[in-house]
Amino acid sequence: MLIARVIGTTVATIKDPKLTGRKLLILRQTDEHGAPFGNPYVAIDTVDAGAGDLVLTAAGSSARQTDLTQDAPVDAVIMAIIDSLEVDGQVVFQKSP
């Protein structure tokens, strides 16, 4: 699993039928403190995440293991919205209410 932040959305009107009705979000991987790194990538959203959310993602064949993505041509999926992160006994991220 990877930690990432939602940085945008993608609209694709012509796509594989198994992706119809699925929200495509643009993510950027972060470290455990929320600092971004790497290139942006697109993931299927299965949990109604939104811009600015810190999320957990799965990639590769693991991305096709959710109820919504099984047997679909996806390489990355958002499977959780992070409420808080604790590293070395210290809370480094807390989602605002």
Order of alpha helices (4+ residues) and beta strands (2+ residues): beta-beta-beta-beta-beta-beta-beta
